[in-house]
Amino acid sequence: MFQLVFFILFTSGFTESQGENVLCRSSEVEISYSFCDSVDHIFFLSIVPCSFREGRWKVTLLGIPRSDLIFLEGSVNLWYDAVNVLPLKKVICHGFDDEYSFCGTLKGETLNATFEFSGLTMQLPKGTYTILLRLFSGPSENNLLMCMNVTLLKKLDG
């Protein structure tokens, strides 16, 4: 009996410590994420609809940044079958005439933004994709603001 109780306590604690969060789940796709840095994040992310058939996605971000978002650079690496099929680096916030409303949010302020963007333009085959998403609050990779591992399970071809 003691072994059963110990097993239940140990496995539930292990599962919780992994910090895997389900972003969306449908018959077509399942997307989950976890943080790959050791910092506790106050963060919420939502993507609607959970489908590749739709042309536009609505994204909601809610969080409290650990540094000012005057300059923000993003790095995305999409992996499929051990090949980096989409290495991408982009400046998101320049400090002036920024496209996104969250640019300019200061450290400790509440970030609450909703925006739309076009879905993927390329066709992805059925399978599991791993996405490494990193955000930097400066032009150097030493200014890591957030690191996320995203797992995308595409259940249908086309």
Buried (B, 14 or more C-beta within 10 A) or exposed (E): EEEEEEEEEEEEEEEEEEEEBEBBEBEBBBBBBEBBEEEEBEBEBEBBBBBBEEEEBEEEBBBEBBBBBBBBBBBBBBBBEEEEEBEEEEEBBEEEEBEBEBBBBEEEBEBEBEEEEEEEEEEBEEEEBBBBBBBBBBEEEEBBBBBBBBBBBBEEEE
